[in-house]
Amino acid sequence: MATTITRNENVVKVEAEGDGGEEQNEVSKSEAEPKEGVQKKRGRKRCRKVNNGNTGNAIKSQKKNKVPDENGSLIKADPVMCHQCHRSDKGRVVRCQKCITKRYCVPCMKRWYPNMTEEMFAECCPVCQGNCNSTHCLRYVHPNVKEKIVPKPDDDQKVQYSIYMLHVLLPVLKRLNEQHMKEIAIESTIQGSSISEVHLKEVNCSLDKQMHCGCCKTSIFDLHRSCPSCHYNICLQCCWELRDGNPQGNKEEVIIEPKDPGPEYLHGIPKGFRKALKKTCYVEKAAEDPAPKEKQTHDWSSLVDGRILCPPKSMGGCGCGILELMHIKPLDSISNLLDKAHKLLKMHQVEEDMHEMPEQCCYCSSFLKESNGGDQQLCKAASRENSSDNYLYCPRAIDIQHGDLKHFHWHWSKGEPVIVSNVLETTLGLSWEPKVMWRAFRQIPNTKQDKLLDVVAINCLDWCEVDINVHQFFTWYSKGRYDTEGWPEILKLKDWPPSNLFEEWLPRHGFEFITSLPFKEYTHPRDGYLNLAVKLPEESCKPDMGPKTYIAYGVSEELGRGDSVTKLHCHKSDVVNVLTHTATVPLNSKHCKSINELKKLHMIQDQKELYVDNTKDATSEQVVGLKKQEGHKTISNQSDQYLLKKESCEGVEFDIDKKDKRKRKDSIQRVKGPDGNKRKKKKGRKQVISSDSEELDNLDDISGSCVDGFDLGDGGALWDIFRREDTPKLQEYLKKHFKEFRHAFCLPLQQVTHPIHDQTFYLTMEHKRKLKEEFGIEAWSFVQKLGDAVFIPAGCAHQVRNLKGSSGLDVVGMNCS
């Protein structure tokens, strides 16, 4: 075999003839002839056999080709093996001059590190920078690097933080003590004794278990009532509501079992239209909306003396017992804790700027007066009249100083969201590309492979669950996916990998995410000194702190149906969300034309199904006026609707790919509806859209750079966060207009149990306009860009729409504000 070795200071190039399977050895710069490198290998073998007093030279010769690894152990070095792919047959490699030991081949540099030049590799390789995404490095976090991100306040800060938290929790302790005394007073009347002589039974409940109210389903902290026969539990709040005759947790409920109307219904295609064209991939008969089934309810009330009977069996009880007052904690624990808190607060004075920062100390107000909101640390998110909270605090991560924690606290304590931009600039720069995360999961043992690599996604058009392989999901994430009608197929993963396995299987990404979190005194899930969840006992039932991942496809235009959205909901704990990756999938003119034609069908279907109740008792003139006012095109009769639908679909043609007859892994997807049943949904069909040389006039509107009045730029998600005090009006609006929304199987909503906790509503631009017009409330609306961290206060209803394919992570905390 002939071997040619060309060297300069940083680059090693190997060209071999003949059998390339032999391992090449490093050649020192002093060796001029390439053949000496080959002879050296044979000489080393002979050296191992010699034991004539030159053993030291033999050991030195053996160690010459070994280098220390990350743990300091000597390993055999290959002069041309790439650290990324561990291969020696991919041509030229670049050696790092900082560590000397790591080399990267040109294909790996271009594929996995597109933003780095060869000179940058030679100066300081990704391993030295701490952002190498090779398989080994993705599974290893050096302990010396790990210690750098743990916030460690000094003793004085710990005292001030502790006193501050005690000051914040004092009102909660007072309210809890008042509630306990109120119920104990009622129990004393029932027992006919004084308050001090009331006898209560203790519940044997371990710290790692959590009790819930059988009526309202909320968690129970201490005092509650329980049936001695069936152990039905009820919280104190439900007890008082039941005695007042207005139980909020036991309202009459209507159960709707939605039935899949078939794929044609999703886009409003008329019955039989596909069959008439004889170009359909599948035909399913649309079913009528199922009739709601009423849940049986029974009268349940308290007795005159305040005692409460156990509810009937249909409500979860036994119907024959009297609920007894029980306690979990020691009886005097809350009152004793309150006394200790008062004593400590008298001994230690809380810093004024910690617990009540004067408004004049927040320099945001001065910036608003001087520059009308033009400061870089402020972001206009609302246009409420006579309101001082239209601007949100939006600092840049690298500009945050230690004193900014008090400024953050000022806005956070008022229940305002906070946006910290460019948090990824504070990290080591690990790639969040889906392919990089996928490479880490390829090393998962076979016993867990099915669990983590075959996942469940949600189709945002019909809100059905779809079984899919992770690799295929990420492929469509980058390239886009369209259904047989030409409509964007939007899928999203939630909490993948599971939060309890995220840091186990993606330790480097977990470390990188924790590193990016600003204001770690609040946000660090394990060491944040102002994070209340950290103070809970280790053996207690703690909330899931995350991180949780949210990965979804997305398009910039508001489609109105099938959008990549997280519907309206709220958290019981504070949450911070970081947008770690975005992927743009541009829409060409053919896609846009198909979308516009299908939108016409959607509009006609919405007019028929969603707004029919608004015109039930109106005259024909009133109907036309109402539709024009609401921005809907009126159609004279059913035949006109059919003609418009037919005209809309003339430009779209479908054909079944004959190659799909072979067995393919993704040809059949198992789809689970909201009722838990699964159905087969045929896929793998070839979509053929008739060519049209004429460009769409509104192509820029669909894939333009301005969305809903916001400059898209590098934005990835549109957020709407409502103030806590606006929640009652928001719920009232949704109860009034709930029939104008769609959810499961794209069917109109038939009921609303709780407008926010149901997570079945997404307010479009039109609904947000009507909400402000009818109820005078407006959300904070803003675009989250790549690297932005969004702080969402607990109890604030919010919704999100992905403008691009995006990947974000949440960390949950019970923060002191």
N, C-alpha and C positions, 0 to 999 in steps of 0.2 A: 504494500500500500504506500502510495506517495502522498506526503502531507506537506502543505505549504502554509506557513504561519507568518502573517504580516502584523506588525505591532506599531502602535504609537503610544502616546502617554495614557489615553483613556479607552482606546478601542482595540478589541481583539477580533481578528478576522480569520476564519479557518476555511480552507478549501481542501477537500479530501478526494482522492481518487481510489476506486476499489471499494472494499468493504468498509462502510462507515460505522460499523457497530462497535468497534473498539473504543474504549474511553480515552480521551485525550488528556494529557497531563500538562500542567502549567510550565512554561518555559521562561526562565529568567531572562532579563534584558542582556546579560553578558553572553548568552549563548547565541552565536551568530548563525551557526548552521542548523537548519531544521532537523537534519538527521540525528543530531545529538539529542534532540528531545525524544526521539524514538529509542535511541540507544540507552537513554537514561532510565527508561522503564525496565529494560532488561537488566541493567546494572543494579537497580534497586532490588529486583528479585534475587540476584546472586548475593547481594549484601545480606539478605535475611539468612542465608545458609552459612555465613562466615561467623565464627565465634573464636577469633584468634587475638582477643585483646582490643579489637576495634569496635566493640559493642556500642560505645558512645556515638561513633560516627554513623553506625547503622540506624540507631534510634533517631539521630538528627536528620538523617536522610528520609526516614519514614514520616517525621513530623513536618517536613518542609512543605508537603502537599496538603496539610491540614490547617484549617482556620477555625477560630472560635465562632460558635453560633450565638443566638440571642441569650442563651443561658450560660455562656462561657465555656461550654464543652467543645473539645476539638472534634471537628468533622472533616471528612475528606472533601477537598475542594476540586471542582471541575472548572477549568479556566474559561469554558465557553457555555456553561449551563446557565440558562436564564432563571432568575429567582422566581419569576411570575409563573412560568409554565413548566419549569423543571425539565426542559428539553435542550439538547445540544446540537440539534440539526436544523435550526431555523436561521442560520447565517450570522451576520454581524451582531455583536453585543457591545453594550456600553458599560464600562465599569465605574462605580462610584469612587471618587477620590477621597471621600470623607471616611467611609468605613472600610474601603478596599475590597471587602469580601463579596459585595452584592453586584450582580450584573443583570442587565435587562436586554432582551433581544428587540430588534426594531419592530417586528409585528406586534409584540405585546405593548411596546411604548405607544404605538399609534392607536391601538384598539382600546386599551384600558386607561391610558393617561393622555388624552388628546390635547390637553392644555399645557403639556410640558414638552420642552425641546430637548434634544440630545445633550446640549450643553448643561441644561438644568439637571438632567440625570447624572452627568459626570460630576457636577459640583456637589449635589446632595440628593441622593436617591430617595424614593418614597419611603423606604424603611427608616432611613435617618430622619425623615420629616414626620414619621408617625402616621402616614396615610396610605400605606401599601395595602392594596386590595387583593393580594394573592390569597389563595385558599388558607394557607397556614396563618398568615397575619390577620385574616378576618376572624379567626377563632382564638386569638391570643391578645391579651391586653397586658402590657408591662406594668408591674406594680408601682414602679417609680413614677410613671406617667399618671397613674390613677390617683395618686395622693395629691396631685396638683390642683384638682378641681373641688376637693372637699372643703367647704367653707368652715373655718374654725374661728369663731369669735373669741376675743379675750374674756377674762373673768368679769371685767366691768361691763362689757357688752352683754354677757350672759345674764347678769343681774338686771340690767335695764330691760332686756327683752322679756325676761320672766315676769317682771313687775308690769310691764306693758300688757302682756297676754292676760295676766290676772285682772288688770283693769278692764280689758275688753270682755272677759268672760263673767265679770261680776253681775251685770244685768241679767245674764242667762241664768246664773245661779239663783238670783232673787226671784225670777219668774218661775223657775222650777220649784222652788220652795213654796211659793204662794199656791201653785197648783196642787202640790201635795197636801198642804194644810186645808185647802178647800175641800178636797175629797175626804180627808180624815174627819173633818167636821161633819160631813154628811153621814159618814159611817158611825160616828158617835151617836147621832140621832137614831140611826137604825138599831144600834146595839143598846141604846138607852143608857149610855155612860158618858163620862167626861172625856175630853180629848186625850188627856194624859193616861186614861185607863183603857183606851181602845186597843183591842188585841187583833193583830193581823198575822196571817200565816205567811211563811217564807217559801219562796219557790226555789227549788234546787236547779239552778241554771248555770252552767259553766261559762267561762269567759269566751270560749271559742264558739259558742252558739248564740244565735240571735232570735228573740221572740218577736212575733208580728201580730198586729191586731187583725182579728178575723173579719172585722167590718170594713175598715178603710185600708187594710194591708200595710200600714206604716209600721216602722219598728217601735218596739216598746223598750223604754230605758229602765224604768223602775216600777212605780206603783201602777197597777192595772187590776181589772176584775177578771175572774176566771171561774168556769163552771167546775165544781168538784167531781161531776160525773164524767163529762166528755172532754174536759180541759179546753173548752172554747175560751179564747182570750179576747178582751176588748180594752182599748186604751182609754185614758181619762177623757180625752176630747170627745170621743164617740159617746161616752157615758153622759156627758153634759148635753150634747146635741139630742140624744135620745130622750132625756128628761124634758128638754124644751120642745119636743115633738117635731124636730126638724133634723133627722139623721142624714148627714151628707154622705156617709159611706154606705148607705143602704137604699139607694134610689132605684126606682124601677128601671130595669135594664132590658134592652131589646137585642137579641143575638141575631146577627146576619151571617148566613153561610153563603158566601159568594160562589157562584158557579162559573167556570171558565166558559166564556162565550165563543172561543175560538180565535185564531190569529187574524181573520178578516176584520173582526170587530176593533182590534187595536188601532186601526187607521181609518175606521169609518167606511170601509168598502161595502157596498150594497150586497145583500144576499144573492148568491148565484152569479155575481158579476165575473168572478174568476172562472167559473164553470162555463159561462157563455163564451169567454175568450179562448178557452181551452189552452191556457198557458199558465196554469196554476201549478205550484209545487205541492200544495196540499189543500184540501177542502174540508172545513169543519163547520157544521151548522151552528149558527149563533143561537145561544139559548136566551130565553127571557130571564129577566131579573128574578131571582128567587124571592118568595114572600118571606118577610121577616117572621122569626119565631119568637113569640113573647115568653120571657122568662117568668115563671110563677113567683109571685111575691106574697108575703104574709104580713099581717099586722104584727108589729113588734114595738112594744112601748114599755115604759117603766111603771112601777107601782106608785101609789100615792106617797108612801113613806120614803121613796127614793131607791128602793130595791129594784134590780133589773133581772128579769127572767132570761134564761138561756134561750137563744133564738131556735126556731124549728129546724128540723133536719135538712130541709131544702136550702137553708141558709148556712149550714155548716155546724149547727148546734144539735142539742138533743131535745129541746123544748120542754124539759121537765125539771130543770134545776134552777137555783138562785145563784147568780154570779157573786162570788166572794172577793173582797178587796185583798190583794196579795202584794207582797213586796219582794224585790230581788236583792237590793242593797240593804245593809243594816238600816234600821228605822231612822236613826238620827244622823245618818251620814251626810245628807244634804244640808241640814241645818248646822251641823258641826263644821262642814266645809265652808259654809257661808261666814260663820264667825271667824274662822282662821283667815279667810280672805280679807275681812275688814281689818283685822289686827295687822296683817302684813302691809296693807296699803297705808295704814297710819304710820308704820315704821319707815317705809320707803316711799319717797316722793317720785312720782312718774315725771320724766322729762316732758316739758310742755310741747316741744316740737315732735314728740313721738305720739302722744295720744290725742292732741288737738292742735294741728298746725294751722295758724291763722291764715286766712285767705290771702292777705297781703304778702305772706312769705312765699306763696306759690307764684313764681314769676311768669307763669302762663298768662295770668290776667293782664299784666302790664304789656306783654307782647301782643295780646289781642287788641288793646287800646291803641298801641303805637303802630302796628303793622297790619291790623285787620286780619289777623290769622295767618300772616305770611311767614311765621317762624317755622324753621325746619322741624322743631320738636312738637308741632301741633298739626293735626290732620282734621279738616272739616268733614264731619260724617253725618250731619243733619242740618235742617233749616227750620227748626222750630221757632215760632215767634215768642218773644219775651222769655227766652231761655238762655242760661249761661253754660249749658253743657253740650252745645253743638260741636265743639272741638274736643278731640281726644288727644291725650298725651301720647306722643309717638317719638321716643328717643331712639338714637342709633346705638346699637349694642357696643361698638368699640369706644363710644364717647361716654359711656356710663361710668361715673365715679362713685366712690363710697357714699358721698353725701346725697346722691340721687335716690337712695333707698327711701329717704323721708319724703322726697317729692313724689315718688311712685306711690307711697302709702297714702298721701293726701288724696290722690285721684282714686285709688283703689278703695279707700274707706267710704267714698261717696257712691260706690256701686257702679263706677264707670269702667268700661273696657279700656285696656291699655295695649298699644301696638308697639313692639320693639322690633325695629328693622335690622336686617342684615346680621342676624345672630350667627349664621354659619361662618361669618368672618372671624369669629372668636374660636373656631374649632381648628383641628389639625388638617381639615380638608379631605376627609374620607369621602369617597364617591357614594352617592345614594342612587346610582343608576340601577334600575331593576335587574339588569343582567349581573351586576356585582352581587346583589343580595341573593340572586338565584344561584350563583356559584357557591356561596356559602352553604346553601341548603342541599347542594348535590352531595355533600359529604355526610349527610344524616344517615345513621344506621338504618338498615332495612326494617327493623321493628317499628320505627316511627315514621318511615318514609310515606306510607299511605296517609297517615294522619296529617302530615304537614304539607305534602306536595299535591295532594288531591283535596281541593278546598271547595267551599260553597260561596258563590258570588250571587249578587242580587241584580236582576235585570230592572233597570229604572223605568222601563216602559210599563210593564205589568206587575212589578214588585213581586215576582216569583223568584224562588231560589233555583240556581243553576249549578250543577256539579261541573267542575272544570279543573284542569291541571294548571298548576301555577305557571309553568313555563309557557303554556298557551295563553294564559291571561296576560302575561307580561309582553308576549309577542304582539297581541292586539292592542295593548296599552301604547305601544310605540308606533304601530302602523295603522291603527283604526280598524273598525269593524262595522259593517252595515247589514241590515236584515234583508230579506228577500224583496222588500218594497223599496229599498234604497234609503231607508231611514237609519240614522246613526244608532248602532246598538251599544247602549251605555251600560257597562257592568261596573260593579264596585265590590271591593272586599272590605270587610270590617273586622278589626281586631285580628289581623293575620300578620305574623304568627300570633298565637294566643299570648296575652301579656305575661302569663306565668312562664312562658318558654322563650320570650323574646331575647332576654339577656343571656339565656343559656345557649341558644343556637346562633345568635348574632351579637356576641359580646362586644365587638368593636363598634358596631352601629349603636348599641345601647350606650356605650361609653361616650361616643361622639354626640349622641342626643343630649345626655346629661350635661356634657361640656357646653353645649350651645345655650342652655337655659339661662336667661338673665335673672337677676335678683334671686340668687340661689338660697338666700335666707328664707324665702317663701316657697320656692319651687322645687328644691332638691327633695326627692321622694324618700330619702333615708336620713339625710343629715341636715335638712333645712331647720334651723333653730326656731323659726317663726311658723313652721308648718305643724299644725296641731295634730295631724295624723301621725307624725313622728313620735309624739308624746304618749300615744296609746301603748298599753302593755303589749309585750311581744306575743303573749298567749291569747290576746283578745282578737275578736273578729274585726279585722281592719278592712277598710274599703280597698278596692283594687286600685292601686296607685299608678299602674301602667309601667312602662309606656305602651300605649295602644296605637296601632297603625290603622290608617284610613287611606286606601289606595283605590282610585277610581279613574275611569275615562272621563273626558269632558270636551265640550265645544263652547266657543265663545258666545254664540247667539243663544238667546232664550227661546228654546223650541216650543215651550208651552206644554209639551207632552213628552215624557221620556227624558226629561232633563237629568243631568248628573247632579242630584241634590241630596243633602241631608235635611230631612223635613223638620219642621218646627218642633223644638223640644227644649228642655232645660235640665241642668244638672243640680243635684243637691250639694255638690262640692264645687269649689273653684277649679277651673281647668285652664291649662295653657296649651295651645296648639301651635306647632312649628311646621311650616311648609318646607319640606326638604328636597322636593324634586318636582319638576313639571316637564311635560312632553307635549309639543304642539303637533297636531295632525291636521294639516290644511285641507280645506274642502275645495275641490275643483268645481268648475261650472256645472258638470253633470250631477255632482252630489247636490249642489245648491238648487238646481232645477227640480230634482226629485223631491227635495225637502219642501220647496215652495208649493209643489202640486199637492203633496200630502197634507200640507197645512190647510189647504182649502177644504179637503175632506174633513179634517178635524174640526174646522170652524162650523161646518154644516151639522156635524154630529153633535157638537156642543150646543148649538142653537136648539136642536131638537130635544136633547136630553137634559141639559143643565138649566135652561132658562124657560122651560115650558110652564113652570109654576108661576112665574112672574107675569104671564100673559093669560092665565086661565080664565079670569073673569073680566078681561079687558076687551074693548071693541077693536075692530081691525085697524082703525086709525091710531088708537092708543098703542097697539102692538108695534106698528111701524115706527112710531115715535120712540117707544122704549128701546127697540133694537138699535135704532140709529144713535140714541143717547149712549147706549152701552158699547157702541162700536162694533156691532155685529151686522153682517149683511143679511137682509131678509130674502127668503126664497118663497116664491108664490105657492108652489105645490110640490107633491112628491115627485112627479115626473121631471120637474125642473131640477130638483136635487139630484136625481139619477143622471140627467144629462150633464150636469156640472161635474159630477163624479167621473162619468165616462170620459169627458173631455180632459179632465185632470190626469187621467191614467193613460191616455193614448201615447204619451211619450215614454212610458215605462214598459219594458218588455222583459219577460222572465223565461229562462230556459233551464232545464235540468241537465246538469253536467253528467254525461254518461260515466265518467270516471268515478263518480260518487257511488256507483253500484258496488265497488269493492269495499271491503270492510275498512273503516277508518275509525280511529279512536275518538275523533270529535264529531262523527257523523250523527250520533244520537246523544242528546243531552237529557239528563233527568231533571225535570223541573218540578219544584215543590211550590204549590200555591199557599196562600195564607191559611187555608184550612188544614194544612199539614199533608195533604195528598200530593202524590207525585204523578206527573203525566209526561209522556214522551213528546219531545218537541224536535221535529226533524230539522236538521241543519246541513251544512256542507253544500248548499245549493249555489250554483253559479248565477250571478246577477248580471244581466245584460241590459244596459240602458242605451236606448237608441241615440245615435250621435246627432249632435246639433251644433253647427258651427257658430251659431249666434250666441254670444255671451249674455249672461243674465244681467239685467240692469241693476239688480240689488245684490250682486255678489259681494260688494264691499260691506253691505249691511250684515251679511251672514258671517263673513270671516274678517271683518274689519278690525281696526285697532281701538275703536270706541264702543264700549258696552254699557248700556243702561246709564249713559251720561258719564261714565268713568273712563279714563284713559287706561286701556288694557296694558300696554307696554309688556313688562315681564310678569304681569299679574297672573295668578293661578286660581283664585277663588274669590267669589263675591259673598260677603258676609252681611247679614242683617241681624242686629242684636237689639232687643227691646229693653227699655228700662223696667225695673221691677214694679214701679208704681203704675205702669201702663198695662200690667197683666190683666186686671179685671176687664178693661175696655177691649183688649185684644181678644179675650175669651168671648165676650159678648158679640163682637163682630163675626167671629168664626161660627158661633152658634146660629147667627142670623143667616149666614151665607154658606153653610156647610154643603148644601146640595149643589154648589157650583164647583166642587172639587172632585177629583177622581183619585182612586187609590188601587186596590187589589184588582187585578185583571183589567185595569184601566176603566173600571166601572164607576159610575157616580156614587159618592158616599150616601149611605142610607141612614146612618146614625152617627152620633158623636157622644162619646161617654165623657171624655175630658179633652177639650180642644188642644191642649198642649201635650199632655202625657200620652195621648193616642198615637202621636207621631204620624199623622195621616194628612197634614196640611203643608203646602208650600205656597207662600204668597208671591204671586207674580208681580210684575211692575204695575199691572192694572189693578190688582187687589190692594197693593200698597197705596196706590193713589186713592182708591175708594175708602180705605181705612182712615186715611188722614182727612178726607173730605167729610166722612160721616161721624167719626169719633175724635178727630183732632189729635191723633197720636202718630208718631213717626219713629222709625227705628234708626239706630246708628248704622249707616250703610257705608261700606268701604271695600276696596279690593286688596286682598292679601297677596303680596308678592313673594317671590322665591326668597326664602331665608327669613321671612317675617314670623315673629312669635306673637300670637293673639291671646291675651288674657281675658277669659270669660268669667264674670262674677257668678257665683252660685245664685240660682233663682231667676236669672235673666233668660227669657225665652229667646232662642236664636235659630237661624237657618243658614245653610251654606249651599252655594251652587258652584260647581267646578267649571272654570272657564277653559281649562286644559286638562289633559291627563295629569293627575297630581297625586303626590304621596305625602302624607302628613302624619305626625305623631302627636298624641295627647299624653300629658301627665296630669294626674288628678291630685289635688291637695285640699286639705281643710285649713285654709290659710287664715291667719289672724288679721282681721281688718277692722 
